[in-house]
Amino acid sequence: MQITIDLPDNLSLTEADVRIELAIVLYHQHSLSLDRSAQLAVISVDDFYQLLIDRHIVTPPADADDEPAELVLASLRTSLQQIKEGKLHPISELWDDIDEWRVHTGGCSPIA
């Protein structure tokens, strides 16, 4: 797909602004999925989703603890892509450095 947009020279938008606006339009037109739109905008899926909420393009869930299905699917697609790219960490490393993280973040003390 190729899209050509003629913009006036005196338009005061940065490249990042244009990418975000284009991503929003393509998402709103159902031309791109949530994760692809966020990728085009070069921001996280969560930040892009929040932007859509702020612009009243999507409605936030009634319960703040409920994650919308679209966000879950975007996360799963991102995880699958990371797996395909070999960006894996062994399960044995899952809890490595957790105690150090807790110290730096003020998290819970380790369980004895």
Phi, psi and omega in degrees: 000136176232133179237130177242128180234125175267117180245145178296148181297331184271010179287128185264058175246138175281168177300321179298319178297317181296318179298318180295314181296319178296318179298319179296315180297314181294324176294313182298328179274005181063027178273335178228147175286170181301312182291323177292322178296316178297321178297317177298320181284350181059045173222166181292157178300318180298318179293321179294318179297319178297322177298319177296322176296313181300328180268006179061034176271325173236157180259130179293155178296149180297323178258121183299339179278347178276125177265127181302145181305324181297322177291321178297314179297319178297319179296318178295319178295320178296316179297317179297318178297319178297321177296314179299327180275001179078017179274072184244152173234132179301145180300332180296340180265002186305317185257007177302138176066014180295323180294321177295320178300317181298319180296316183286332184256354182076021180289184182297154176285153182297149179279131182275000000 
